[in-house]
Amino acid sequence: MADAAAAGGAATSEGPTRFIGGIDGLRAFAVLSVLFYHLEASWIPGGFVGVDVFFVISGFVVAHSVYDSGKTSFTDYFTWFYRRRLSRIMPALFAYVLVLALVGMLLLPSSPATKLIDMTGVSAIVGASNLLLLWKSNGYFVAASEFNTFTHTWSLAVEEQYYLLFPFLSYFLIVRRQALPSARMVTLGLTWALCLGSLVAAWHFTAVWQDFAFYMLPTRFWELGLGLLLRCQLDGWSGRKGLPVSASLVSPASGLALLALIASFWLVPGRGFPFPGALLPCLATAALIVSVWLFPGSIADRLLSTAPLRFVGKISYSLYLWHWGVIVMMRWTTGLESLPLKLAALAAMFALAIGSYYWIEQPLRHSRPVRSASMLRFFGAFAAIGALVGAVTVSMALLRPVAGLSATNDRLVWDPYSLPEAAAADCSVSRQETGLQGGKEIVFTPQCGRGDLPQVFITGDSHGGAYERMAFELAAKARTPVRILSRGGCPLLDGAYLAPRPDCDAFRNAVLASVRSNARANDVLLVSALYTPRYRDEWGVPAAPPGPGVPTTIGQGAARAIAALAPFNRLGLRIVLEAPKPTLPTALFRCADAWTRINPYCDRKTDVLAAEQMLRRSKTLEMLTMAVAATPGAEIWDPFPVLCPGTTCRGYKDGKPLYFDTDHLTGYANTLLLPSFVKTIQSGSPASSRAAQDINPGKIN
């Protein structure tokens, strides 16, 4: 990506290190396709293949750039190579990370999404953002990645990981090709084997794990390797000798290759990508490189060598870096729906890219002090600067709740996982968290517990986990242990709108094992989940309709719920089923500030008629009611009257948010619901009643 920018200049000089202007134009095609795809995917549906074009160009240009190294010692060559790469890539990347980290700290809301953004920024500095994105996100093509200002650095990470192999291959293929011909032949065969193996890996993982195929070097090496092998092959075609095509056919063939490349921007499917989707653009790019390299004046060379394209190609690295930051920040704030906003974004991208190219890229690449510094001083300085950029990025992430401007930084109001200090009259509480079959188990233990009060177990999907504030306050005020057992997407009961989740069975068995080991008779089990269908998610993607396997009748859903509750019922627990809560059409954290409320996403507001919500939850509520009727000692706790007390369900109460996104409760809502929950369980054993008496609703609110 960055190193594709090394090519450019006059096409008239000869020799192994001559530069070809048409390659700049090819880079322009690559970056513009990516830019317009990100700006509006419907304009150029396959524009993301511009990254594959960059990979082939980079493989070619980086190989080309080491022909004039003049190094014979591998150590000298190794340090010389990395010195050039660091000077080329890192200054603009450091500047981008710092600026976007600062802007993000000031303007972005505190949320799990922004935590991932901060982590991605730090990992980009060390060339590992593709690893983090594979681990933490759900894939490049999902909406959440479109709100991460550092998602696009995955391609830089792939290149940087490629550079770990490149010096060893290129030393024998290029630098010592004449002195060590046998070693060159062995390395050439190894490179071909690596490329073919990578192509097979791309084919395999595209089918079984597309995220891995998209993000990782093993499935992308063949694209970079294609450029490397092509540059090595040009040695055999010097002066056009041995070229396997007639010169008279080159011009029309190059035109066809350019048309094939352009067609790939519209024809490549997302599902069959990178294999076989990347084959056409990569092969077309290779053909165009041969054309502009060996046949100046061909149709493709004349088109790609035009001044505007060459200029865009020269600034393509900075343009690639900054275009994404502009797009993502506008998605968080103004939105990008209208044509004027898209044009404004385009102008901002080019302004930032031009500034980055002339004020950061070029001055530091050609700085005399940088070029004359000793190797030790050079690498030491880059390591120190990288560490400083990383430390500043982490610091800005940590400072967001203090220095950020978003209302969501009031964590005690917004964050259900932020725990307040217990009041002086309450009991101090310890918190202990452990893993639980892909989920987590959190135990709140009061330090002044009485031992005669029932414990409370809260289990469910992420909505059960979002009762952490309520659990903490219950432990502190009622002086009884509270245990949360939750895993995102894994409710204990499937609900009337949810398909069965066999992949959650291990977690559900672990919940039962934990409860069996720690519960006593008359302890309370609260079962929570997202039961009311969403309108859309926090990124604006409409909620998917119920999938196959959803109960065709309420009775079938109730039967499954009764079976799931039976083991807990046999333990003598008091089972409390949470009734479906309201959901909102808009994620409140995305619309909490003046600069985000102007976003078209926020136009749907935060209020919904209570009658509409009652209808949306009616099927699951009936199912839960049937399950309770068939389960001795079970009851329903309904948060609906507290969250929606009138004819309209509102996102805010007394100026404070009830929801963080479209359906997860805030810390404020946790505190608001605690008296209602205690009132439900106080009708049980005398011990439960004593626990309830310790909680003063006035203090809670």
C-alpha positions as a printed Julia matrix, in Angstrom:
701×3 Matrix{Float64}:
   0.0     0.0     0.0
   2.55    2.57    1.12
   5.39    1.13   -0.89
   3.43    1.12   -4.11
   4.12    4.84   -3.9
   7.79    4.28   -4.58
   7.18    4.07   -8.31
   6.78    7.05  -10.53
   8.8     9.46  -12.58
  10.05    9.46  -16.12
   9.63    6.55  -18.4
  12.67    7.29  -20.53
  15.54    6.17  -18.31
  16.83    2.66  -18.7
  18.39    0.25  -16.26
  17.19   -1.87  -13.41
  15.86    0.99  -11.27
  14.12    3.15  -13.83
  10.7     4.54  -12.91
   7.51    4.35  -14.92
   4.83    7.02  -14.69
   2.06    4.63  -15.67
   2.44    2.81  -12.36
   1.46    6.03  -10.6
  -1.71    6.05  -12.67
  -2.37    2.44  -11.78
  -2.07    3.31   -8.11
  -4.55    6.13   -8.7
  -7.08    3.64  -10.07
  -6.53    1.48   -6.98
  -6.94    4.22   -4.39
  -9.87    5.9    -6.13
 -11.76    2.62   -6.37
 -11.33    2.08   -2.63
 -12.22    5.7    -1.86
 -15.44    5.72   -3.87
 -16.45    2.29   -2.59
 -16.14    3.51    0.98
 -17.87    6.77    0.16
 -20.86    5.05   -1.45
 -20.68    1.31   -2.1
 -23.52    1.39   -4.64
 -21.38    3.57   -6.93
 -18.66    0.95   -7.29
 -19.71   -2.3    -5.59
 -16.39   -4.07   -6.1
 -14.17   -1.11   -5.34
 -12.61   -2.87   -2.38
 -10.44   -4.85   -4.85
  -8.36   -1.7    -5.12
  -6.51   -3.07   -2.08
  -5.61   -6.18   -4.1
  -4.34   -3.95   -6.9
  -2.2    -2.16   -4.32
  -0.8    -5.46   -3.07
   0.38   -6.49   -6.54
   1.85   -3.04   -7.22
   3.57   -3.03   -3.82
   5.04   -6.46   -4.39
   6.42   -5.24   -7.72
   7.67   -1.84   -6.58
   9.3    -3.01   -3.36
  11.16   -5.66   -5.34
  12.13   -3.05   -7.9
  13.38   -0.65   -5.22
  16.06   -3.04   -3.93
  17.79   -3.55   -7.29
  20.04   -0.56   -6.58
  20.86   -1.46   -2.98
  24.5    -2.15   -3.78
  24.72   -4.36   -0.68
  26.58   -7.63   -0.54
  26.34   -8.31    3.18
  22.94   -9.6     4.27
  23.17   -7.61    7.52
  23.84   -4.38    5.61
  21.02   -5.14    3.19
  18.61   -6.06    5.98
  19.15   -2.81    7.92
  19.17   -0.73    4.73
  15.86   -2.22    3.65
  14.07   -1.63    6.95
  15.45    1.86    7.19
  13.84    2.69    3.86
  10.54    1.02    4.78
  10.24    2.75    8.13
  11.0     6.14    6.59
   8.38    5.49    3.95
   5.51    4.15    6.03
   5.67    5.21    9.62
   5.73    9.06    9.72
   2.36    9.46    7.98
   0.9     6.54    9.94
   2.07    7.99   13.25
   0.51   11.35   12.36
  -2.76    9.72   11.32
  -3.02    7.65   14.51
  -2.31   10.65   16.74
  -4.8    12.96   15.02
  -7.62   10.42   14.89
  -6.97    9.32   18.48
  -7.26   12.96   19.59
 -10.4    13.64   17.56
 -11.89   10.36   18.75
 -11.17   11.18   22.39
 -12.93   14.53   22.06
 -15.95   13.61   19.95
 -16.68    9.89   20.03
 -18.93    8.39   22.7
 -17.68    6.03   25.37
 -18.81    2.62   24.17
 -17.51   -0.88   23.44
 -17.12    0.21   19.81
 -14.78    3.06   20.7
 -12.75    0.79   22.96
 -12.11   -1.39   19.92
 -11.15    1.72   17.93
  -8.54    2.65   20.54
  -7.13   -0.87   20.58
  -6.96   -0.95   16.77
  -5.07    2.35   16.69
  -2.41    1.04   19.06
  -2.1    -2.25   17.19
  -1.71   -0.37   13.88
   1.49    1.2    15.19
   3.11   -2.23   15.51
   1.65   -3.71   12.33
  -0.85   -5.97   14.07
  -4.23   -4.38   13.42
  -5.29   -7.22   11.11
  -4.72   -9.69   13.96
  -6.78   -7.6    16.36
  -9.61   -7.09   13.89
  -9.77  -10.8    13.19
  -9.88  -11.53   16.92
 -12.27   -8.84   18.11
 -14.57   -7.93   15.24
 -17.11   -9.83   13.21
 -15.52   -9.13    9.87
 -14.72   -6.37    7.42
 -18.09   -6.44    5.69
 -20.22   -5.94    8.81
 -21.43   -2.51    9.78
 -19.44   -2.21   13.02
 -16.12   -2.13   11.15
 -17.38    0.89    9.22
 -17.26    2.94   12.44
 -13.65    2.12   13.35
 -11.25    4.86   12.2
  -8.4     2.32   11.99
 -10.08   -0.61   10.22
  -8.29    0.16    6.95
  -4.85   -0.26    8.55
  -5.29   -4.04    8.27
  -3.81   -3.83    4.76
  -0.75   -1.96    6.04
  -0.33   -4.66    8.66
  -0.4    -7.35    5.96
   2.35   -5.53    4.07
   4.43   -5.01    7.18
   4.17   -8.71    7.98
   5.18   -9.47    4.39
   8.35   -7.44    5.0
   9.39   -9.97    7.61
   9.85  -12.47    4.75
  10.81  -10.18    1.9
  14.47   -9.45    2.82
  15.28  -13.18    2.97
  13.65  -13.84   -0.4
  14.88  -10.75   -2.21
  18.48  -11.09   -1.02
  18.91  -14.21   -3.16
  16.35  -13.39   -5.85
  17.58   -9.87   -6.57
  20.5    -8.53   -4.53
  22.81  -11.54   -5.01
  21.16  -12.94   -8.13
  24.37  -12.94  -10.18
  26.8   -13.97   -7.47
  24.64  -16.84   -6.16
  22.69  -18.24   -9.13
  21.98  -21.61   -7.54
  20.64  -19.97   -4.39
  18.52  -17.74   -6.59
  16.95  -20.75   -8.32
  16.15  -22.41   -4.98
  14.64  -19.18   -3.63
  12.65  -18.69   -6.83
  11.16  -22.15   -6.42
  10.4   -21.45   -2.77
   8.67  -18.18   -3.68
   6.54  -19.93   -6.28
   5.64  -22.58   -3.72
   4.68  -19.94   -1.16
   2.5   -18.14   -3.71
   0.74  -21.32   -4.78
   0.27  -22.38   -1.16
  -1.15  -18.95   -0.36
  -3.56  -19.21   -3.29
  -4.76  -22.59   -2.06
  -5.14  -21.15    1.44
  -7.19  -18.27    0.02
  -9.45  -20.77   -1.76
  -9.88  -22.87    1.4
 -10.41  -20.11    3.95
 -12.72  -18.07    1.74
 -15.11  -21.0     1.99
 -14.68  -21.88    5.67
 -13.47  -18.68    7.41
 -13.78  -15.63    5.21
 -12.56  -13.2     7.87
  -9.24  -15.06    8.05
  -9.02  -15.15    4.26
  -9.64  -11.42    4.09
  -7.35  -10.16    6.85
  -4.35  -12.46    7.01
  -1.01  -12.64    5.21
  -1.1   -16.41    4.49
  -4.1   -15.86    2.19
  -2.76  -12.58    0.74
   0.89  -13.48    0.19
   0.2   -14.61   -3.37
  -0.89  -11.1    -4.35
   2.31   -9.48   -3.08
   4.33  -12.44   -4.33
   2.83  -12.02   -7.8
   4.37   -8.55   -7.97
   7.7    -9.86   -6.68
   7.84  -12.7    -9.21
   6.78  -10.37  -12.01
   9.66   -7.98  -11.27
  12.11  -10.87  -11.21
  10.77  -12.14  -14.54
  11.33   -8.74  -16.16
  15.05   -9.42  -15.91
  14.52  -12.16  -18.47
  12.5    -9.81  -20.65
  15.02   -6.97  -20.69
  14.95   -5.22  -24.02
  11.72   -7.17  -24.71
  13.78  -10.27  -25.52
  12.01  -13.5   -24.72
   8.72  -11.69  -24.22
   5.93  -14.23  -24.81
   3.76  -11.8   -26.76
   4.1    -9.87  -29.98
   4.68   -6.15  -29.6
   1.89   -5.49  -32.11
  -0.58   -7.13  -29.78
   0.5    -5.26  -26.65
  -1.45   -2.05  -27.13
  -4.88   -3.65  -27.66
  -4.08   -6.28  -25.02
  -3.18   -3.57  -22.51
  -6.47   -1.84  -23.28
  -8.33   -5.08  -22.6
  -6.41   -5.51  -19.33
  -7.42   -2.01  -18.27
 -11.05   -2.75  -19.13
 -10.84   -6.0   -17.14
  -9.49   -4.12  -14.14
 -12.22   -1.51  -14.34
 -14.87   -4.21  -14.78
 -13.65   -5.96  -11.63
 -14.63   -2.88   -9.63
 -18.25   -3.74  -10.38
 -18.25   -7.49  -10.95
 -16.34   -8.95   -7.98
 -18.71  -10.57   -5.45
 -18.14  -10.04   -1.74
 -18.87  -13.66   -0.82
 -16.3   -15.22   -3.13
 -13.55  -12.96   -1.93
 -10.55  -13.01   -1.88
 -10.81  -16.26   -3.87
 -11.69  -16.31   -6.68
 -12.74  -12.66   -6.57
  -9.22  -11.24   -6.36
  -7.9   -13.22   -9.33
  -9.23  -10.95  -12.09
  -8.02   -7.6   -10.64
  -4.63   -9.06   -9.67
  -3.97  -10.65  -13.06
  -5.19   -7.51  -14.85
  -2.84   -5.43  -12.69
   0.1    -7.7   -13.52
  -0.67   -7.4   -17.24
  -0.85   -3.62  -17.0
   2.47   -3.44  -15.16
   4.12   -5.43  -17.96
   2.52   -3.14  -20.52
   3.57    0.17  -18.98
   6.99   -1.18  -18.06
   8.03   -2.7   -21.36
   5.86   -0.82  -23.85
   5.7     2.94  -23.18
   3.09    4.45  -25.45
   0.63    1.57  -25.3
  -3.02    2.44  -24.83
  -2.87    1.63  -21.11
   0.39    3.52  -20.6
  -0.96    6.67  -22.27
  -4.11    6.61  -20.17
  -2.38    5.81  -16.9
   0.37    8.39  -17.45
  -1.95   11.4   -17.6
  -0.99   14.14  -15.16
  -4.1    14.02  -12.92
  -3.82   10.26  -12.42
  -0.09   10.47  -11.74
  -0.7    13.16   -9.13
  -3.36   11.07   -7.38
  -1.01    8.12   -7.55
   1.79   10.07   -5.89
  -0.39   11.02   -2.91
  -2.17    7.65   -2.83
  -0.65    6.45    0.46
  -1.72    9.57    2.35
  -5.05    9.56    0.51
  -5.64    5.96    1.57
  -4.79    6.79    5.17
  -6.88    9.93    5.56
  -9.89    9.12    3.41
 -11.09    6.52    5.89
 -10.73    8.81    8.91
 -12.87   11.46    7.2
 -15.55    8.93    6.24
 -15.76    7.32    9.67
 -15.87   10.57   11.62
 -18.67   11.79    9.36
 -20.55    8.53    9.93
 -20.35    9.2    13.65
 -21.4    12.86   13.33
 -23.04   14.48   10.32
 -23.68   11.3     8.37
 -22.82   10.75    4.7
 -26.24   10.28    3.16
 -26.5    13.39    0.97
 -24.44   14.26   -2.1
 -23.24   17.6    -0.64
 -21.87   15.76    2.4
 -20.12   13.25    0.15
 -18.55   16.08   -1.83
 -17.46   17.78    1.39
 -15.9    14.51    2.51
 -14.09   14.18   -0.81
 -12.66   17.68   -0.5
 -11.51   17.03    3.08
  -9.84   13.74    2.05
  -7.77   15.38   -0.67
  -6.87   18.39    1.47
  -5.59   16.16    4.28
  -3.81   13.82    1.85
  -2.02   16.67    0.07
  -0.97   18.16    3.39
   0.24   14.8     4.64
   2.2    14.14    1.43
   3.98   17.5     1.28
   4.42   18.21    4.99
   5.02   14.73    6.43
   5.82   12.09    3.8
   8.22   13.98    1.57
  10.13   16.1     4.13
  10.92   13.13    6.37
  11.79   10.78    3.49
  14.33   13.25    2.15
  15.48   14.83    5.42
  19.27   15.0     5.54
  19.47   14.43    9.32
  17.23   11.37    9.0
  19.21    9.96    6.09
  22.58   10.59    7.69
  21.73    9.25   11.15
  23.56    6.1    12.22
  21.63    2.86   12.11
  21.51    2.62   15.89
  20.28    6.18   16.26
  17.78    5.79   13.42
  16.14    2.6    14.67
  16.29    3.77   18.27
  14.55    7.01   17.36
  11.8     5.21   15.44
  11.27    2.76   18.29
  11.06    5.62   20.79
   8.66    7.63   18.61
   6.49    4.57   18.04
   6.37    3.86   21.77
   5.5     7.5    22.43
   2.7     7.49   19.83
   1.34    4.3    21.35
   1.52    5.71   24.88
  -0.22    8.92   23.81
  -2.94    6.94   22.02
  -3.57    4.8    25.1
  -3.53    7.91   27.31
  -6.12    9.65   25.17
  -8.34    6.57   25.37
  -8.04    6.58   29.15
  -8.68   10.33   29.28
 -11.91   10.13   27.27
 -14.18   10.02   30.36
 -12.39   13.08   31.75
 -11.42   15.17   28.73
 -13.93   13.95   26.14
 -16.87   16.13   25.22
 -19.52   13.42   24.8
 -22.35   13.15   27.33
 -21.76    9.39   27.41
 -18.57   10.0    29.37
 -20.75   10.32   32.48
 -20.17    6.67   33.2
 -22.26    6.44   36.35
 -25.28    7.49   34.3
 -24.59    5.67   31.03
 -22.46    2.63   31.81
 -24.19   -0.37   33.47
 -20.75   -1.85   34.23
 -19.43    1.22   36.04
 -19.74    0.68   39.77
 -20.23    3.58   42.18
 -18.68    3.76   45.61
 -21.04    2.31   48.17
 -22.64    4.82   50.52
 -21.22    4.99   54.06
 -24.22    3.18   55.48
 -23.87    0.37   52.95
 -21.55   -2.59   52.94
 -18.35   -2.62   50.86
 -18.46   -5.2    48.08
 -15.72   -7.17   46.35
 -15.99   -8.07   42.67
 -14.45  -11.21   41.18
 -14.7   -12.15   37.49
 -13.84  -15.46   35.82
 -14.47  -16.97   32.4
 -17.4   -19.29   31.85
 -17.57  -21.21   28.54
 -17.2   -18.15   26.34
 -19.05  -15.95   28.81
 -18.23  -14.66   32.27
 -19.11  -15.25   35.89
 -19.03  -12.22   38.18
 -19.43  -12.59   41.93
 -20.28   -9.63   44.14
 -19.53  -10.5    47.75
 -20.51   -8.1    50.55
 -17.84   -7.8    53.2
 -20.47   -7.52   55.93
 -22.89  -10.18   54.68
 -25.26  -11.68   57.24
 -25.34  -15.2    55.82
 -29.08  -15.68   56.42
 -30.23  -13.84   53.31
 -30.88  -15.6    50.0
 -28.24  -15.27   47.33
 -29.26  -13.88   43.95
 -28.13  -15.45   40.67
 -28.6   -13.48   37.45
 -28.17  -15.39   34.19
 -28.76  -14.68   30.53
 -27.25  -13.16   27.43
 -25.61   -9.72   27.37
 -28.78   -8.28   28.91
 -28.22  -10.39   32.0
 -24.63   -9.11   32.04
 -25.91   -5.54   31.76
 -27.46   -5.85   35.25
 -24.01   -5.48   36.81
 -24.82   -2.14   38.45
 -28.05   -3.48   39.92
 -26.22   -6.57   41.18
 -23.55   -4.46   42.86
 -26.09   -2.19   44.56
 -28.18   -5.17   45.66
 -25.12   -6.77   47.26
 -24.15   -3.51   48.94
 -27.58   -2.58   50.25
 -29.12   -5.98   50.98
 -25.77   -7.45   52.11
 -26.24  -10.65   50.17
 -24.0   -12.25   47.52
 -25.03  -11.72   43.91
 -23.64  -13.79   41.06
 -23.95  -12.92   37.33
 -23.5   -15.66   34.74
 -23.79  -14.27   31.22
 -22.66  -14.74   27.67
 -23.56  -12.5    24.77
 -26.1   -14.13   22.46
 -26.74  -17.04   24.85
 -29.96  -16.65   26.84
 -31.0   -19.45   29.19
 -34.41  -19.48   27.48
 -34.69  -19.09   23.73
 -37.77  -16.89   23.71
 -40.55  -16.86   21.17
 -38.59  -14.85   18.62
 -35.19  -16.54   19.02
 -33.96  -19.62   17.21
 -32.47  -22.37   19.41
 -28.73  -21.96   19.95
 -27.02  -25.36   20.24
 -23.66  -23.55   20.4
 -24.81  -22.14   23.77
 -25.34  -25.56   25.35
 -21.87  -25.67   26.92
 -22.45  -22.28   28.52
 -25.89  -23.24   29.79
 -24.47  -26.43   31.3
 -21.76  -24.37   32.99
 -24.44  -22.06   34.44
 -26.29  -25.03   35.88
 -23.05  -26.46   37.32
 -22.15  -23.17   38.97
 -25.62  -22.69   40.43
 -25.68  -26.28   41.66
 -22.32  -25.77   43.4
 -23.11  -22.43   45.03
 -26.88  -22.19   45.55
 -28.99  -23.01   48.57
 -32.71  -23.65   48.74
 -34.77  -20.47   48.39
 -31.96  -18.58   46.62
 -33.22  -16.42   43.76
 -32.49  -17.03   40.08
 -33.24  -14.09   37.76
 -33.43  -15.15   34.09
 -32.89  -12.24   31.7
 -32.57  -11.9    27.92
 -33.4    -9.79   24.91
 -36.93  -10.99   24.18
 -38.52   -8.03   22.38
 -37.49   -7.86   18.71
 -35.14   -5.04   17.77
 -36.07   -2.47   15.16
 -32.45   -2.16   14.0
 -29.02   -2.35   15.58
 -26.86    0.55   16.77
 -25.29    0.92   13.32
 -28.62    1.28   11.53
 -28.83   -2.25   10.13
 -32.45   -3.47   10.25
 -33.02   -6.41   12.57
 -33.11   -9.76   10.83
 -36.44  -11.58   10.89
 -36.7   -14.73   13.01
 -34.66  -17.51   11.46
 -35.46  -21.17   10.94
 -35.99  -23.12   14.12
 -38.01  -20.44   15.89
 -40.99  -22.04   17.65
 -43.97  -22.18   15.33
 -46.29  -21.97   18.33
 -46.1   -20.32   21.72
 -46.65  -23.72   23.27
 -43.48  -25.1    21.69
 -41.48  -22.22   23.07
 -43.03  -22.67   26.5
 -42.23  -26.39   26.48
 -38.57  -25.65   25.8
 -38.54  -23.03   28.57
 -40.11  -25.44   31.07
 -37.48  -28.07   30.24
 -34.65  -25.56   30.64
 -35.96  -24.38   34.03
 -36.61  -27.84   35.47
 -33.05  -28.53   36.73
 -33.01  -25.21   38.58
 -36.46  -25.83   39.99
 -35.28  -29.15   41.43
 -32.56  -27.28   43.33
 -35.27  -25.42   45.28
 -34.53  -22.03   43.75
 -37.03  -19.23   43.46
 -37.08  -18.62   39.71
 -37.84  -15.1    38.51
 -38.32  -14.64   34.77
 -37.75  -11.13   33.47
 -40.6   -10.04   31.21
 -39.63   -8.55   27.83
 -38.38   -4.97   28.11
 -39.12   -2.24   25.56
 -36.66   -1.67   22.73
 -35.95    1.57   20.88
 -35.47    2.34   17.19
 -32.39    4.46   17.92
 -29.21    3.79   19.91
 -29.06    6.58   22.44
 -25.26    6.66   22.71
 -25.03    7.55   19.02
 -27.37   10.53   19.44
 -26.33   11.87   22.83
 -24.5    15.02   21.66
 -25.23   18.09   19.58
 -22.75   17.01   16.88
 -24.3    13.54   16.6
 -28.01   14.39   16.84
 -27.75   15.99   13.38
 -26.99   12.55   11.94
 -29.88   11.15    9.85
 -29.62    7.96   11.91
 -31.03    9.94   14.84
 -34.11   11.1    12.92
 -36.16    8.15   14.19
 -35.97    9.61   17.7
 -36.14    7.63   20.91
 -39.85    7.45   21.72
 -42.22    4.59   20.87
 -45.89    4.1    21.7
 -46.38    1.77   24.67
 -49.15   -0.07   22.83
 -46.74   -0.87   20.01
 -44.2    -2.21   22.49
 -46.83   -4.3    24.24
 -47.74   -5.87   20.91
 -44.1    -6.57   20.02
 -43.49   -8.4    23.27
 -46.85  -10.16   23.57
 -45.83  -13.5    22.07
 -42.83  -14.01   24.36
 -44.72  -12.71   27.4
 -47.42  -15.31   26.81
 -44.76  -17.99   26.43
 -43.07  -16.99   29.7
 -46.43  -16.9    31.48
 -47.12  -20.47   30.38
 -43.66  -21.55   31.59
 -44.23  -19.94   35.0
 -47.62  -21.63   35.37
 -45.96  -25.01   34.85
 -42.94  -24.34   37.12
 -43.69  -24.38   40.87
 -42.32  -21.36   42.69
 -41.58  -19.4    39.51
 -42.81  -15.84   38.93
 -42.44  -12.99   36.48
 -40.72   -9.68   37.16
 -41.82   -7.01   34.7
 -39.55   -3.94   34.3
 -41.97   -2.5    31.73
 -43.99   -0.27   34.14
 -40.8     1.39   35.4
 -39.23    1.82   31.97
 -42.46    2.79   30.22
 -44.89    4.26   32.8
 -47.13    6.16   30.4
 -48.61    5.84   26.93
 -45.18    6.44   25.36
 -41.95    4.54   26.02
 -39.23    7.16   26.19
 -35.49    6.78   26.01
 -34.9     9.35   28.74
 -36.35    9.9    32.21
 -35.67   13.14   34.05
 -33.04   13.97   31.45
 -31.12   10.72   31.99
 -30.94    7.84   29.51
 -32.66    4.55   30.24
 -30.9     2.74   27.41
 -27.31    2.79   26.24
 -28.03    1.5    22.75
 -31.38    0.26   21.42
 -32.03   -2.33   24.14
 -29.27   -2.57   26.8
 -30.03   -0.63   29.96
 -27.85    2.15   31.32
 -26.39    2.36   34.8
 -29.1     4.86   35.69
 -31.82    2.4    34.59
 -30.17   -0.32   36.69
 -30.5     1.82   39.78
 -34.03    2.79   38.83
 -35.13   -0.84   38.51
 -33.62   -2.15   41.73
 -36.61   -1.32   44.01
 -38.96   -2.99   41.53
 -36.88   -6.15   41.45
 -36.6    -6.26   45.25
 -40.34   -5.77   45.57
 -40.85   -8.82   43.37
 -38.63  -11.11   45.43
 -39.71   -9.8    48.84
 -42.99  -11.72   48.58
 -41.04  -14.97   49.12
 -39.25  -16.17   52.21
 -38.9   -14.12   55.42
 -35.22  -13.72   54.64
 -36.12  -12.14   51.3
 -38.41   -9.71   53.06
 -35.64   -8.7    55.47
 -33.33   -8.1    52.5
 -35.93   -5.87   50.89
 -36.39   -3.84   54.05
 -32.7    -2.88   53.91
 -33.22   -1.11   50.59
 -34.69    2.36   50.68
 -36.07    3.21   47.25
 -35.61    6.88   48.05
 -31.88    6.3    48.45
 -31.71    4.37   45.18
 -33.39    7.04   43.1
